[in-house]
Amino acid sequence: MADTDRKENECREITIQYSFDVQSGNCQLIYISPGLEERILAENGNGRVTVQLQEGANYIGVNGTGYSGSIQVIIE
């Protein structure tokens, strides 16, 4: 998980490009807000998603259940 602790005047959008090459199981790209609210951004597959960061500690992570395969995540 990556911690993006930002001040209010530094809040901005980030773009996340992801690729989950699934052989078995399930994989999720998740965002956790400073208030610890979890939001699923994507499940399996490939794509791109934009996230508006909030003031405080923001987290981007990967959660898997019985996952086998490769994972690539690029944050811009």
CYANA upper distance limits for C-alpha pairs under 8 A (distance plus 0.5 A):
  1 MET  CA     59 TYR  CA      6.77
  1 MET  CA     60 ILE  CA      6.18
  1 MET  CA     61 GLY  CA      5.03
  1 MET  CA     62 VAL  CA      7.73
  2 ALA  CA     58 ASN  CA      8.48
  2 ALA  CA     59 TYR  CA      5.95
  2 ALA  CA     60 ILE  CA      6.08
  2 ALA  CA     61 GLY  CA      7.27
  3 ASP  CA     57 ALA  CA      6.65
  3 ASP  CA     58 ASN  CA      6.25
  3 ASP  CA     59 TYR  CA      5.49
  3 ASP  CA     60 ILE  CA      7.80
  4 THR  CA     56 GLY  CA      8.32
  4 THR  CA     57 ALA  CA      6.11
  4 THR  CA     58 ASN  CA      5.51
  4 THR  CA     59 TYR  CA      6.79
  5 ASP  CA     55 GLU  CA      8.06
  5 ASP  CA     56 GLY  CA      5.64
  5 ASP  CA     57 ALA  CA      4.54
  5 ASP  CA     58 ASN  CA      6.54
  6 ARG  CA     10 GLU  CA      6.38
  6 ARG  CA     11 CYS  CA      6.75
  6 ARG  CA     54 GLN  CA      8.09
  6 ARG  CA     55 GLU  CA      6.17
  6 ARG  CA     56 GLY  CA      5.80
  6 ARG  CA     57 ALA  CA      7.03
  6 ARG  CA     58 ASN  CA      8.34
  7 LYS  CA     11 CYS  CA      7.08
  7 LYS  CA     55 GLU  CA      5.91
  7 LYS  CA     56 GLY  CA      6.73
  8 GLU  CA     54 GLN  CA      7.86
  8 GLU  CA     55 GLU  CA      5.26
  8 GLU  CA     56 GLY  CA      8.09
 10 GLU  CA     55 GLU  CA      8.47
 11 CYS  CA     52 GLN  CA      8.10
 11 CYS  CA     53 LEU  CA      6.09
 11 CYS  CA     54 GLN  CA      6.37
 11 CYS  CA     55 GLU  CA      6.65
 12 ARG  CA     52 GLN  CA      6.37
 12 ARG  CA     53 LEU  CA      6.04
 12 ARG  CA     54 GLN  CA      8.23
 13 GLU  CA     50 THR  CA      7.10
 13 GLU  CA     51 VAL  CA      5.97
 13 GLU  CA     52 GLN  CA      4.82
 13 GLU  CA     53 LEU  CA      6.34
 14 ILE  CA     50 THR  CA      6.18
 14 ILE  CA     51 VAL  CA      5.92
 14 ILE  CA     52 GLN  CA      7.06
 14 ILE  CA     53 LEU  CA      7.81
 14 ILE  CA     75 ILE  CA      7.25
 14 ILE  CA     76 GLU  CA      6.21
 15 THR  CA     48 ARG  CA      7.39
 15 THR  CA     49 VAL  CA      6.25
 15 THR  CA     50 THR  CA      4.87
 15 THR  CA     51 VAL  CA      6.89
 15 THR  CA     75 ILE  CA      6.33
 15 THR  CA     76 GLU  CA      5.73
 16 ILE  CA     48 ARG  CA      6.05
 16 ILE  CA     49 VAL  CA      5.85
 16 ILE  CA     50 THR  CA      6.72
 16 ILE  CA     51 VAL  CA      8.31
 16 ILE  CA     73 VAL  CA      7.31
 16 ILE  CA     74 ILE  CA      6.15
 16 ILE  CA     75 ILE  CA      5.04
 16 ILE  CA     76 GLU  CA      6.86
 17 GLN  CA     46 ASN  CA      8.29
 17 GLN  CA     47 GLY  CA      6.38
 17 GLN  CA     48 ARG  CA      4.82
 17 GLN  CA     49 VAL  CA      7.11
 17 GLN  CA     73 VAL  CA      6.27
 17 GLN  CA     74 ILE  CA      5.61
 17 GLN  CA     75 ILE  CA      6.97
 18 TYR  CA     46 ASN  CA      6.06
 18 TYR  CA     47 GLY  CA      6.07
 18 TYR  CA     48 ARG  CA      6.67
 18 TYR  CA     71 ILE  CA      8.07
 18 TYR  CA     72 GLN  CA      6.14
 18 TYR  CA     73 VAL  CA      5.02
 18 TYR  CA     74 ILE  CA      6.94
 19 SER  CA     44 ASN  CA      8.17
 19 SER  CA     45 GLY  CA      6.55
 19 SER  CA     46 ASN  CA      4.80
 19 SER  CA     47 GLY  CA      7.16
 19 SER  CA     70 SER  CA      8.43
 19 SER  CA     71 ILE  CA      6.34
 19 SER  CA     72 GLN  CA      5.57
 19 SER  CA     73 VAL  CA      7.04
 20 PHE  CA     27 CYS  CA      7.67
 20 PHE  CA     44 ASN  CA      5.84
 20 PHE  CA     45 GLY  CA      5.71
 20 PHE  CA     46 ASN  CA      6.58
 20 PHE  CA     69 GLY  CA      7.69
 20 PHE  CA     70 SER  CA      6.45
 20 PHE  CA     71 ILE  CA      5.26
 20 PHE  CA     72 GLN  CA      7.06
 21 ASP  CA     44 ASN  CA      7.99
 21 ASP  CA     45 GLY  CA      7.17
 21 ASP  CA     69 GLY  CA      5.89
 21 ASP  CA     70 SER  CA      5.63
 21 ASP  CA     71 ILE  CA      6.95
 22 VAL  CA     26 ASN  CA      7.96
 22 VAL  CA     27 CYS  CA      8.41
 22 VAL  CA     44 ASN  CA      7.27
 22 VAL  CA     45 GLY  CA      7.99
 22 VAL  CA     67 TYR  CA      7.71
 22 VAL  CA     68 SER  CA      6.74
 22 VAL  CA     69 GLY  CA      5.27
 22 VAL  CA     70 SER  CA      7.31
 23 GLN  CA     67 TYR  CA      8.03
 23 GLN  CA     68 SER  CA      5.85
 23 GLN  CA     69 GLY  CA      5.54
 24 SER  CA     66 GLY  CA      7.44
 24 SER  CA     67 TYR  CA      6.07
 24 SER  CA     68 SER  CA      5.66
 24 SER  CA     69 GLY  CA      7.53
 25 GLY  CA     64 GLY  CA      7.91
 25 GLY  CA     65 THR  CA      6.26
 25 GLY  CA     66 GLY  CA      5.07
 25 GLY  CA     67 TYR  CA      4.66
 25 GLY  CA     68 SER  CA      6.85
 26 ASN  CA     43 GLU  CA      7.72
 26 ASN  CA     44 ASN  CA      6.90
 26 ASN  CA     64 GLY  CA      6.04
 26 ASN  CA     65 THR  CA      5.78
 26 ASN  CA     66 GLY  CA      7.06
 26 ASN  CA     67 TYR  CA      5.90
 27 CYS  CA     43 GLU  CA      6.20
 27 CYS  CA     44 ASN  CA      5.81
 27 CYS  CA     62 VAL  CA      7.41
 27 CYS  CA     63 ASN  CA      6.24
 27 CYS  CA     64 GLY  CA      4.77
 27 CYS  CA     65 THR  CA      7.06
 27 CYS  CA     67 TYR  CA      6.82
 28 GLN  CA     40 ILE  CA      7.11
 28 GLN  CA     41 LEU  CA      7.82
 28 GLN  CA     42 ALA  CA      6.13
 28 GLN  CA     43 GLU  CA      4.91
 28 GLN  CA     44 ASN  CA      6.83
 28 GLN  CA     62 VAL  CA      6.10
 28 GLN  CA     63 ASN  CA      5.65
 28 GLN  CA     64 GLY  CA      6.70
 29 LEU  CA     40 ILE  CA      6.58
 29 LEU  CA     41 LEU  CA      5.93
 29 LEU  CA     42 ALA  CA      5.65
 29 LEU  CA     43 GLU  CA      6.90
 29 LEU  CA     60 ILE  CA      7.87
 29 LEU  CA     61 GLY  CA      6.41
 29 LEU  CA     62 VAL  CA      5.24
 29 LEU  CA     63 ASN  CA      7.09
 30 ILE  CA     38 GLU  CA      7.28
 30 ILE  CA     39 ARG  CA      6.20
 30 ILE  CA     40 ILE  CA      5.05
 30 ILE  CA     41 LEU  CA      5.86
 30 ILE  CA     42 ALA  CA      7.72
 30 ILE  CA     60 ILE  CA      6.24
 30 ILE  CA     61 GLY  CA      5.68
 30 ILE  CA     62 VAL  CA      6.48
 30 ILE  CA     63 ASN  CA      7.69
 31 TYR  CA     38 GLU  CA      6.26
 31 TYR  CA     39 ARG  CA      5.75
 31 TYR  CA     40 ILE  CA      6.95
 31 TYR  CA     41 LEU  CA      7.24
 31 TYR  CA     58 ASN  CA      7.94
 31 TYR  CA     59 TYR  CA      6.19
 31 TYR  CA     60 ILE  CA      5.18
 31 TYR  CA     61 GLY  CA      6.96
 32 ILE  CA     36 LEU  CA      5.99
 32 ILE  CA     37 GLU  CA      5.94
 32 ILE  CA     38 GLU  CA      4.98
 32 ILE  CA     39 ARG  CA      6.88
 32 ILE  CA     58 ASN  CA      6.51
 32 ILE  CA     59 TYR  CA      5.48
 32 ILE  CA     60 ILE  CA      6.95
 33 SER  CA     37 GLU  CA      5.82
 33 SER  CA     38 GLU  CA      7.16
 33 SER  CA     53 LEU  CA      8.36
 33 SER  CA     54 GLN  CA      7.46
 33 SER  CA     57 ALA  CA      7.57
 33 SER  CA     58 ASN  CA      5.62
 33 SER  CA     59 TYR  CA      7.12
 34 PRO  CA     54 GLN  CA      7.47
 34 PRO  CA     55 GLU  CA      7.65
 34 PRO  CA     56 GLY  CA      5.91
 34 PRO  CA     57 ALA  CA      5.48
 34 PRO  CA     58 ASN  CA      5.97
 41 LEU  CA     49 VAL  CA      7.64
 53 LEU  CA     58 ASN  CA      7.10
 54 GLN  CA     58 ASN  CA      7.38
